[in-house]
Amino acid sequence: MIEQRLKDLIDRKANDLNSKDYSLSKEVSRYIDELTSYINEEKNIEDENLEKYLDQLIGYFTTTLTIPLSSGLKILRARQFNSPHLEKDVQELSYIAKSNSHFSRMGRMNKDGESIYYGCIYFNDEYGGVNVSFSEVHAKPKKTINVLRSETKEEINSYFIGIYDYVFRGKRPYYISEKSFDYFKKIYDYQKKKYTEDAFMAHQLTDAFFSDILTRNEHGNLYKVTSKLSGFFLETPNIDAIIFSSVQAEGSPVIAIKPTSVDKKLTHLKADCFYILDDYGYAFYNAKLTHNGCINNGSITWTKL
């Protein structure tokens, strides 16, 4: 059953959107065309208009739902070095500290000077997900990679932007349980029943666009658009993170977490050091594990293997 508060939200939006005397899907399509042209550097859009377009799409044509990620979730993060390196400071392998935020460059989910923790979710095998983390930092042969392995110590509240596009296409991400995906299907069906065909199409277009731009390779002004999404979706105090699929390792889960939530809800367990021997493409690597790192009070002590 869908929660009543969510039904009420959809009902209120339906009462508003269904009464419009113009085509919502055409309006959304225009916004998407404008943003796409800007991403492709075919036209310029002032910053305030960028935010206006995104605010309209998010405020009116998305139905965000929190996905609670249980404690004990395994997350890892990689950092690449040009020469052999064993980082001793855990913070240097985590998010960029506020005092050094001026070093933070614009990324998929952060603006220039804004820190965020990017991690890869992994599951059972001892080194599962490490290839995804290599691909996320564009690991190259003859480079050294330090990997920080962490675990959630309490529930992480997250958003999956564009999840309803996956529902529409019947493509359940393997890391989303069937029960959760079925719940999203119920919400999708409820929206379809409540909205006019035009209003529902506007929602579908928005989800497809967000899903698309979060899984595109960096080009043009892409990050100038996607980096603004986190500001909208993470401004709610009780939201910790955004989940999306890896661009480099298609279909694998990556996560962007607020620094405050990292400090409060993550435990850094250990570190590994790898030397990249070969990059085969498609997130497949031949890497040699050279050192294990033990973490104590924010410091890493390395042992050679």
C-alpha positions as CSV (number, residue, x, y, z in Angstrom):
1,M,0.0,0.0,0.0
2,I,1.1,3.5,-0.8
3,E,1.5,5.8,2.2
4,Q,-1.4,8.2,2.6
5,R,0.9,11.2,2.8
6,L,2.3,10.3,-0.6
7,K,-1.2,9.8,-2.0
8,D,-2.2,13.2,-0.6
9,L,0.8,14.9,-2.2
10,I,0.1,13.3,-5.6
11,D,-3.6,14.3,-5.3
12,R,-2.7,17.9,-4.5
13,K,-0.3,18.1,-7.5
14,A,-2.9,16.5,-9.7
15,N,-5.6,19.0,-8.7
16,D,-3.2,21.8,-9.6
17,L,-1.6,20.4,-12.8
18,N,-4.7,18.9,-14.3
19,S,-6.4,22.3,-14.2
20,K,-3.8,24.0,-16.4
21,D,-5.2,25.2,-19.8
22,Y,-1.9,24.7,-21.7
23,S,0.2,21.7,-22.6
24,L,2.5,20.8,-19.7
25,S,4.4,18.2,-21.7
26,K,5.2,20.8,-24.3
27,E,6.4,23.2,-21.6
28,V,8.6,20.4,-20.1
29,S,9.9,19.5,-23.5
30,R,10.9,23.1,-24.1
31,Y,12.8,23.2,-20.8
32,I,14.6,20.0,-21.7
33,D,15.4,21.3,-25.1
34,E,16.8,24.5,-23.6
35,L,18.9,22.6,-21.1
36,T,20.1,20.1,-23.7
37,S,21.2,23.0,-26.0
38,Y,23.1,24.5,-23.0
39,I,24.7,21.2,-22.1
40,N,25.9,20.8,-25.7
41,E,27.2,24.4,-25.7
42,E,24.8,25.4,-28.5
43,K,23.4,28.3,-26.5
44,N,24.0,30.2,-23.3
45,I,21.6,30.3,-20.3
46,E,22.0,32.7,-17.4
47,D,22.5,31.0,-14.1
48,E,19.2,32.2,-12.6
49,N,17.3,30.7,-15.6
50,L,19.2,27.4,-15.2
51,E,18.0,27.2,-11.6
52,K,14.5,28.3,-12.7
53,Y,14.2,25.5,-15.2
54,L,15.5,22.9,-12.7
55,D,13.2,24.2,-10.0
56,Q,10.2,23.9,-12.2
57,L,11.1,20.4,-13.3
58,I,11.8,19.2,-9.7
59,G,9.0,21.1,-8.0
60,Y,6.2,20.3,-10.3
61,F,7.1,17.2,-12.3
62,T,9.0,14.9,-10.0
63,T,7.7,12.8,-7.1
64,T,10.8,12.2,-4.9
65,L,10.7,9.3,-2.5
66,T,13.3,8.5,0.1
67,I,15.1,5.2,-0.1
68,P,16.4,4.2,3.4
69,L,19.8,2.4,3.1
70,S,20.2,0.2,6.1
71,S,23.2,0.3,8.5
72,G,26.0,-2.0,7.4
73,L,26.0,-0.8,3.8
74,K,29.5,-1.2,2.3
75,I,30.9,1.8,0.5
76,L,34.4,2.4,-1.0
77,R,36.1,5.4,-2.5
78,A,39.3,5.5,-4.6
79,R,41.9,8.1,-5.1
80,Q,44.6,7.9,-7.8
81,F,48.2,9.0,-7.4
82,N,50.8,9.4,-10.2
83,S,53.6,7.8,-8.2
84,P,53.7,5.2,-5.4
85,H,51.9,6.7,-2.4
86,L,50.5,5.5,0.9
87,E,48.2,8.1,2.3
88,K,48.3,8.4,6.1
89,D,45.4,10.8,6.6
90,V,41.9,9.2,6.3
91,Q,40.4,12.6,5.5
92,E,42.6,12.8,2.4
93,L,40.8,9.7,1.0
94,S,37.4,10.9,2.1
95,Y,35.6,14.1,1.0
96,I,37.6,17.3,0.7
97,A,37.6,19.1,4.1
98,K,35.9,22.4,4.4
99,S,39.2,24.2,5.1
100,N,40.4,22.9,1.7
101,S,37.1,23.2,-0.2
102,H,38.7,25.8,-2.6
103,F,40.5,22.9,-4.1
104,S,37.2,21.1,-4.9
105,R,36.5,21.2,-8.7
106,M,33.0,21.0,-10.1
107,G,31.8,17.4,-10.3
108,R,28.6,15.5,-11.3
109,M,27.0,16.4,-8.0
110,N,29.0,19.3,-6.6
111,K,29.7,22.9,-7.6
112,D,33.2,24.5,-7.6
113,G,34.3,24.9,-4.0
114,E,31.6,22.5,-2.7
115,S,32.7,19.3,-1.0
116,I,30.8,16.0,-1.4
117,Y,31.7,12.4,-0.8
118,Y,31.5,10.2,-3.9
119,G,31.5,6.4,-3.2
120,C,30.8,3.1,-4.8
121,I,28.3,0.7,-3.1
122,Y,29.5,-2.9,-3.0
123,F,28.2,-6.1,-1.6
124,N,29.6,-9.5,-0.8
125,D,33.0,-10.4,-2.2
126,E,36.0,-9.1,-0.4
127,Y,37.1,-6.9,-3.3
128,G,33.7,-6.4,-4.9
129,G,33.1,-3.0,-6.4
130,V,36.8,-2.0,-6.5
131,N,36.9,-2.1,-10.3
132,V,34.0,0.3,-10.3
133,S,35.9,2.7,-8.0
134,F,38.9,2.4,-10.4
135,S,36.7,3.3,-13.3
136,E,35.2,6.3,-11.4
137,V,38.7,7.8,-11.0
138,H,39.7,6.9,-14.6
139,A,42.5,4.6,-13.3
140,K,45.5,4.3,-15.6
141,P,48.2,1.7,-15.8
142,K,51.3,2.4,-13.7
143,K,49.3,4.5,-11.3
144,T,48.8,3.9,-7.6
145,I,45.3,3.7,-6.2
146,N,44.4,4.1,-2.5
147,V,41.0,2.8,-1.6
148,L,39.1,3.7,1.5
149,R,36.6,1.1,2.7
150,S,33.7,2.3,4.8
151,E,30.4,1.2,6.3
152,T,27.2,2.9,7.3
153,K,26.7,2.8,11.1
154,E,23.1,4.0,10.8
155,E,20.4,4.4,8.2
156,I,21.2,6.6,5.2
157,N,18.2,8.5,3.7
158,S,18.7,8.8,0.0
159,Y,17.0,9.8,-3.2
160,F,17.3,7.9,-6.5
161,I,16.8,10.6,-9.2
162,G,15.0,9.3,-12.2
163,I,13.8,6.0,-10.7
164,Y,10.4,6.2,-12.4
165,D,12.1,6.1,-15.8
166,Y,13.5,2.7,-14.7
167,V,10.0,1.7,-13.8
168,F,8.6,2.8,-17.1
169,R,11.3,0.8,-18.9
170,G,10.9,-2.2,-16.6
171,K,14.6,-2.2,-15.8
172,R,15.0,-2.8,-12.1
173,P,18.6,-1.8,-11.0
174,Y,20.0,-5.0,-9.4
175,Y,20.8,-3.2,-6.2
176,I,17.2,-2.1,-5.6
177,S,15.1,-4.9,-4.0
178,E,12.1,-6.3,-5.8
179,K,10.0,-5.1,-2.9
180,S,11.2,-1.5,-3.2
181,F,10.9,-1.5,-7.0
182,D,7.4,-2.8,-6.7
183,Y,6.6,0.1,-4.4
184,F,7.8,2.5,-7.0
185,K,5.6,0.8,-9.6
186,K,2.6,1.3,-7.3
187,I,3.4,5.0,-7.1
188,Y,3.9,5.2,-10.8
189,D,0.6,3.6,-11.5
190,Y,-1.2,5.8,-8.9
191,Q,0.3,8.9,-10.6
192,K,-0.8,7.6,-14.0
193,K,-4.4,7.2,-12.7
194,K,-4.5,10.6,-11.1
195,Y,-2.9,12.8,-13.7
196,T,-4.2,13.7,-17.1
197,E,-2.4,12.1,-20.0
198,D,-0.6,15.4,-20.6
199,A,0.5,15.9,-17.0
200,F,1.7,12.4,-16.7
201,M,3.7,12.6,-19.8
202,A,5.4,15.8,-18.4
203,H,6.4,13.6,-15.4
204,Q,7.7,10.9,-17.6
205,L,9.8,13.3,-19.7
206,T,11.3,14.8,-16.5
207,D,12.3,11.5,-15.1
208,A,13.8,10.4,-18.4
209,F,15.8,13.6,-18.7
210,F,17.2,13.4,-15.2
211,S,18.0,9.7,-15.6
212,D,19.8,10.5,-18.9
213,I,22.0,13.4,-17.8
214,L,23.1,11.5,-14.7
215,T,24.4,8.7,-16.8
216,R,26.1,10.7,-19.5
217,N,29.9,11.1,-19.9
218,E,31.1,14.5,-19.0
219,H,31.0,16.9,-21.9
220,G,30.2,20.6,-22.6
221,N,28.2,22.2,-19.8
222,L,26.8,18.9,-18.4
223,Y,28.3,19.3,-14.9
224,K,27.0,22.9,-14.7
225,V,23.5,21.4,-14.9
226,T,23.9,18.2,-12.8
227,S,25.9,19.9,-10.1
228,K,22.9,22.1,-9.3
229,L,20.6,19.0,-8.8
230,S,22.3,18.2,-5.4
231,G,21.5,21.7,-4.2
232,F,17.8,21.0,-4.8
233,F,17.7,17.4,-3.6
234,L,20.0,17.6,-0.6
235,E,18.8,20.8,0.9
236,T,16.3,18.9,3.0
237,P,18.0,18.3,6.4
238,N,17.0,14.7,6.8
239,I,18.3,13.7,3.3
240,D,21.8,12.3,3.3
241,A,22.6,11.2,-0.2
242,I,21.7,10.7,-3.9
243,I,22.1,7.4,-5.6
244,F,22.7,7.1,-9.3
245,S,24.2,4.5,-11.7
246,S,27.9,4.7,-12.6
247,V,28.7,6.2,-15.9
248,Q,31.9,4.3,-16.3
249,A,30.6,0.9,-15.1
250,E,27.1,1.0,-16.4
251,G,24.4,-0.2,-13.9
252,S,26.7,-0.2,-10.9
253,P,25.5,1.9,-7.9
254,V,27.4,5.0,-6.9
255,I,26.4,7.5,-4.2
256,A,27.0,11.1,-3.4
257,I,26.8,11.8,0.4
258,K,26.7,15.1,2.3
259,P,29.9,15.7,4.3
260,T,27.9,16.1,7.5
261,S,26.3,12.7,6.9
262,V,29.7,11.1,6.3
263,D,30.9,12.3,9.6
264,K,27.8,11.2,11.4
265,K,26.8,8.0,9.7
266,L,29.9,6.4,8.2
267,T,32.7,4.4,9.8
268,H,35.9,4.1,7.9
269,L,37.1,0.6,8.4
270,K,40.3,0.0,6.4
271,A,42.3,0.9,3.3
272,D,43.9,-0.9,0.4
273,C,46.7,0.2,-2.0
274,F,46.7,-1.1,-5.6
275,Y,49.0,-0.8,-8.5
276,I,47.2,-0.7,-11.8
277,L,48.8,-3.1,-14.3
278,D,46.2,-3.1,-17.1
279,D,43.0,-1.2,-18.1
280,Y,40.9,-3.5,-20.3
281,G,38.0,-1.1,-20.6
282,Y,34.4,-1.6,-19.5
283,A,35.5,-1.2,-15.9
284,F,37.8,-4.3,-16.0
285,Y,41.2,-4.0,-14.6
286,N,44.3,-6.0,-13.7
287,A,45.5,-4.6,-10.4
288,K,48.0,-5.8,-7.8
289,L,47.1,-5.3,-4.2
290,T,50.4,-4.1,-2.6
291,H,49.4,-2.9,0.9
292,N,46.7,-3.1,3.5
293,G,45.9,-0.1,5.7
294,C,44.8,-0.2,9.3
295,I,42.8,2.8,10.5
296,N,43.1,4.2,14.0
297,N,41.9,7.7,15.1
298,G,41.9,9.1,11.6
299,S,45.3,7.8,10.6
300,I,46.3,4.9,8.3
301,T,49.1,2.5,9.1
302,W,50.2,0.5,6.1
303,T,51.5,-3.1,5.9
304,K,53.2,-4.3,2.7
305,L,52.0,-7.6,1.3
